[in-house]
Amino acid sequence: MEEKNEIIGVCGLICSGCDIFEASKNPEIAQKIADWFKKERNTDVKLEDICCLGCKGDRTKHWSADCWILQCCVDKKGLEFCSECEEFPCDKLVEWAKGSERYKEALNRLKEMKN
């Protein structure tokens, strides 16, 4: 299921398809993200801060190092993916998946991994 060069986060999102993940290697994408934050959130974001190496990468270079899913799965339970948890899928993860189509796909990906 996992394609070559595809990095899957603990939550089931495909990290390698994320703009912030790609921004780590592509300054044009990083600039677009910084411009979006300035326009939409009136927030200045440094280009060097727009990077993420995925959940299994360096946490100091993780866009959401304080992600509740990452903290629960990896820090608290020592798992590689949420699908390995006895409580999978927990209510919080199901609620999170309702937030966007990408999150729903991520949860479905984890369900496939569980089987």
C-alpha positions in Angstrom: 0.0 0.0 0.0 2.7 2.5 0.9 4.3 3.7 -2.3 8.1 4.2 -2.6 9.1 7.6 -1.3 5.7 8.0 0.4 5.9 9.0 4.0 2.9 8.3 6.2 2.4 10.2 9.5 1.2 8.5 12.6 -2.3 9.8 11.9 -2.4 8.3 8.4 -1.8 11.6 6.5 0.6 11.3 3.6 3.4 13.6 4.7 5.2 13.6 1.4 2.1 15.1 -0.2 2.0 18.0 2.2 3.0 21.5 1.1 4.8 22.2 4.4 6.8 19.0 4.0 7.6 20.0 0.5 8.5 23.5 1.6 11.5 22.1 3.4 13.1 21.5 0.0 11.4 24.1 -2.1 11.8 27.8 -1.2 9.0 28.8 -3.7 6.5 26.7 -1.8 7.8 28.1 1.5 7.3 31.6 0.2 3.7 30.9 -0.9 2.9 29.5 2.6 4.5 32.5 4.3 2.5 34.8 2.0 -0.7 33.0 2.9 0.0 33.3 6.6 0.6 37.1 6.1 -2.6 37.6 4.1 -5.0 35.2 5.8 -3.8 35.3 9.4 -1.8 38.6 9.5 1.1 36.6 10.9 4.7 36.8 9.8 6.3 33.3 9.4 10.0 32.9 8.7 10.8 30.8 5.7 13.2 28.6 7.7 10.3 27.8 10.1 8.2 26.4 7.3 9.5 22.9 7.4 8.5 19.5 8.5 10.3 16.2 8.2 7.3 14.1 9.2 6.3 12.5 12.5 9.3 10.2 12.4 11.7 13.0 11.6 13.5 15.4 13.8 10.9 16.9 16.2 12.7 20.2 16.2 11.9 20.4 12.5 8.3 19.3 12.8 5.6 21.8 11.8 3.3 20.5 14.6 5.6 19.1 17.2 2.8 19.7 19.7 0.2 17.7 17.6 -2.1 15.9 20.0 -2.1 12.8 17.8 1.7 12.6 17.7 1.9 13.1 21.4 -0.7 10.4 22.2 0.5 7.9 19.7 4.3 8.2 19.9 5.1 10.0 23.2 2.5 8.5 25.4 2.0 5.0 23.9 5.2 4.4 22.0 3.5 3.4 18.8 4.4 4.0 15.2 0.8 4.5 13.9 -2.5 5.1 15.6 -3.8 1.9 13.9 -1.6 0.0 16.4 -3.5 1.3 19.4 -5.9 -0.9 21.3 -8.4 2.0 21.3 -8.2 2.5 17.5 -10.2 4.3 16.2 -10.7 6.4 19.3 -13.4 9.0 19.5 -10.9 11.9 19.3 -9.5 10.5 16.0 -12.9 10.0 14.5 -13.9 13.6 15.4 -10.6 14.8 13.9 -11.3 12.9 10.7 -14.6 14.9 10.3 -12.5 18.1 9.9 -11.6 17.6 6.2 -11.6 15.1 3.4 -7.8 14.6 3.8 -8.3 13.7 7.5 -11.1 11.3 6.5 -8.8 9.7 3.9 -6.0 9.4 6.6 -8.3 7.6 9.0 -9.4 5.2 6.2 -5.7 4.6 5.4 -5.1 3.7 9.0 -8.1 1.3 9.0 -6.6 -0.4 5.9 -3.3 -0.7 7.7 -5.0 -2.2 10.7 -6.5 -5.0 8.5 
